[in-house]
């Protein structure tokens, strides 16, 4: 059963990635209008943006799960040695997960890491 869940989590993460890439478009002006101008000009400077990075609105906005909680969350990382990813994973497990588990929203978090091995 655990392997079946893991397969579903990995497939969902992969499909979510495809839809995120498919939604790439122009910079979301509606989203950026809510960010203070000085921060927007610094962080969203198009001279520093990766041209392949999706900058449009999220495809998941307004999405509702067809299932009731508790849910299983999948976190897939290609390399956990990166300090930003390591920090995100620590925050997820040490701050977010305990709160959401106490609220009955999440039953478990499945973490997969390839450590840069794409095979």
FENMOCOR-V447847 format. One line per field, one symbol per residue. phi: phi as a letter, one per 20 degrees, with the letter a starting at -180 (. if undefined). psi: psi as a letter, one per 20 degrees, with the letter a starting at -180 (. if undefined). burial: b if it has 24 or more other C-alpha atoms within 12 Angstrom, else e. Layout:
phi=???
psi=???
burial=???
This chain:
phi=.ffffffffffffffgffffffefaffffffffeeggffffefdfffdeffeefcefffefnfcffdefeddddcdcfaefffffffffffgfedfggffffemecebcddccelmeee
psi=hhhggggggggggggggghghhjpbqpnhgghiipqghgghghkoihiqphippjaqqiipjpppiqqrqrpppopphoiiphghghggggghhggghghghijhphrpppqpiljoj.
burial=eeeeeeeebbeeeeeeeeeeeeeeeeeeeeeeeeeeeeeeeeeeeeeeeeeeeebeeeeeeeeeeeeeeeebbbbbbeeeeeeeeeeebeebeeeebeeeeeeeeeebbbbbeeeeeee
